[in-house]
Amino acid sequence: MDVPAIKITVLGSGTSSGVPTIGCTCEVCRSTDPRDKRLRPSILIQYGGNNVVVDTSPDFRAQVLRAGIQKLDAILYTHGHADHILGLDDVRPFNYRQKACMPIFATQETLDIIHRVFKYAFDSEPTQSSVPKLDLWILDGSPFVLFGLEFIPIRLCHGQGTVLGFRFGRAAYLTDHSEIPDEGREKLRDLDVLFLDALRHRPHPTHTTVEQAVRLVDEIKPNRAYFTHMCHDLSHERTEAALPPHIRLSYDGLEIEVA
């Protein structure tokens, strides 16, 4: 399959609390560096005139407005945690403009969570209010083709839970992981761009540290790696200065062309 040109825009590079974190007066939360302002994690994938978003964070509306997204063709979900799904209601303007349901792709477990959280979107009773109109697709781990581009789900460990990462062309987006099983690593060969969770320097039971993420990059050997899902422990300038040139910190608004 021919792979179309792919552009990735980072919509959010922060952890579940975002940066600045409410009530915090640490150096990073008070930073004037715009790269230290991190909304909750999400990316936009653009190819062949199509726009696909991975996760709808609680900041989804602000992210869409900032990125100037006029059309949205599908949403992929990594898992059902609040910082990855709570912006789903804001697909309604796309429903109006496109006069169509929004295709969403997720595991059955994540779709079950979405059903519970957004119960009103699935009720059969008439309503005087608008609700998100969704077209649900279950991901079972098998590769699937979306608008001419193959997406390969990659199962990741998130503490004791399981989440999905996605490979598409020579790029892969992995967030909220504490471990990448061997089977997943085999699917990450010959990458141009790799996004990895790198929460902070101190160990965390459900996330990868900066040091662990650097070791993963050394093992997987992408041309370029970008760390994401970062908390307020990490100053963009200082953290990036200590990394090798092919490893950078992502930041909100970063745009990357995939080779």
N, C-alpha and C positions, 0 to 999 in steps of 0.2 A: 504494500500500500504506500503510495506517495504521501509524504508528510508535508502538509502546508506550512507556510511561514507562521511562526507562533510568537506572540508578544505576551509577556506576563506583567501585570501591574500589581504591586503590593497594596492592597486596600487597608490592611492592618497588620502590624508586626508585634503587637503587644500580647501580654498574657491576659488571664480572665478579668483582672482588675483594671487593666489599661494603665498607661503612664501619661500624665501623672496619676497616681493613685489617690483616691479620695482621702482627705485629711492628712496626707503625708507632706512633710516639709524637707525631705532628704534632698541632697544635691541634684540628683537626676530629676526628681519631680519638679524642682525649681529651675531646671536648666532652660536656657534660652535657645539652645540648639534645636531646630525643628525636627531633627532626626531622633530626638529623645521624646517626642510626642507620639505615643503609640496607641492606636485604637486596637480593638480586639481582632484576632487573627482571621484573615481572609485574603484571597487573591482573585484577580480577574484574568481569564485566559481568553485571548482574542486570536482568531485564525479564520481565514476564508470568509470574512464578513460576519462571523458568529461571535457572540459574547457568552462565555460560561463562567460562572462564579463558583468558587469552592467555599462553602459555608456562608451563612447569613448571620453575622454577629449582631449583638445589640446595637452596634454602631452602623448597621447596614445602610440606613437612609443617608447618614452623613457621608459614608464612603461612596455611595452611588452618586450623590450630588458633587462631591469633590472630583471624582473621576470623570464626570460628564457622561455617564452611561445612559444612553437614550433608548437602548433596546437590550433585552436580556433573553437569551434563548434557552438556558437550562441552568440548574443548580445541582452541584454535587455536594454531598455531606460526608465529612470524615467520621463524625459521631454525634451523639445527641446531647452533649453537655450545653449548658445555658449559653456560654460565650460563643457557641458555634451555630445555634439555631434561633435565638430569640428575635432576630430581625426578620423572620419569615413573613410576618404580616405585611411588611412593606413591599411585597411583590404586587400588591393590589394595583398601583399605578401602571405597572407593566401589563397586568391583565386588561385594564381599561384601554391602554394605548394599542396593544397588540391584538385585542379581541380574541384572546386564547388563554387556555390554562397554562400554567407554568410547569414544565417537566422538572421533577426533582428525583434524584438518584441517590439511594442510600440502602444500607442493610435493613433487613426486617426489624432488627432491634431499634435502630434509629428511627425508622418510620413509626414504630409503635410509640416511641417517646413523642414524636411530632403529633401523632394522633391525640395523645393525652394532653399535651400542652396547648395545642390549637384545636381543641375539640369542636369549637364553634365553626371551624372551616369545613367540618365533615358532617355536621348535623343535617338531617334531611328536612327538618322543620323550616318553614318559611321564615325569613328574617327581613326586617326593615333596614338593616345595616349591611354594608358590603363586607364580604369575607374573601380571603385569598382563594383563588381557584387553582387547584393543583392537579397535576397528572403524575401519579406515583409509579416509580420504577424500582424494583427490588434488585439490589446488587448481591450476587452470591459468591463473589470472588473471581468470576470469569471476566476476561477482557470484553469490552464492548466498544462499538463504534458510534461516535456521536458527531454528526455533521461532517463525516469523512475523516475523522481523526480517531485513532484507537486510544482508549484509556485502559490502563492496566491497574486494577485495584491491588494494593499491597497491604497485607495485614500487619499491624504493628502492635506492640505491647504498650499499654498506657497504665502502668502499675499492674493491677490484677485484671484490668479491663482490656478490651480490644478495640482498636480504631482502624480506619482505613487511611492510607496515603494513596496517591495516584501518580502513575507515570504516564506521560503523554508526549509522543515523539522522543526527543532527547532531553526532556526535562522531567523532573519529579518533584512533587510537593509533599513533604512529610511533616506533620505537626502533631504536638501532644503525644510524644512517644518517649518511653523509657528504654526501649530495646527494639531492635530490628531483627526479627528471626532470620535464620540463614536463608530460608526460602525467599524472603523478601529481598535480601541483599543480592541474590542472583538476578532479580528483575531490575536491578539498578546499575547494571554494567553499561559502559559506553554512553555516559551522560555528558551533555554539555553543561546543564544547569541543575543543581540539586539544592532544594530548600530543606533545612533540618531544624528541628526544635533545639533551642539552646537557652534554657530558661535563665540560668545564672551560674555562678561559680560553685556555690554550695550544693551538696547533693540534695536531691528531691526524690521521693518514692515513685513519682509518676512522670517525671520529665528528665530530659537529658541535660547535663551541664555543658558549659562551653568546652571544657576539656574533653569530655566524652564525645561531643560533636566533632571536635577537631580530629580525634582518633577515627571516627567513622568516615570522615572525608578522606583520611589517609588510606583507609581500607577500600573504600568504594571508588575513589580516584575519578571524580567528575572533573571536567575542565574548570568549572567555577562552582563555588558553594556559597549559599547565603543563609545566615542564621535568622530564625524568626521565633515567635512566641516568647519574647524577652520581657523580663520584669524590670522593676526600677532599680535593681541591684547593678545593672549594666549601663554605664555611660557609653554612648555610641563612640565618641572620639577616642577615649582611652582604651576601650575594649578592642576596637578595630585596629588600633595602632600596634597591638600585641599579636595580631594574627598574621599568618603568611599572606602574600599578595592575592592568591587565588581564593581566599576565604574572606568574605565581607559580611558585615551585618546588614540585613535588609532594613528598610525604613518605609514609613507610609508614603506612598506616591512614587516609589521606585519603579521604573519601567525597564524591562529586560527583553532583548530580542534573543531568541533561542536559535543557535546555529544548527 
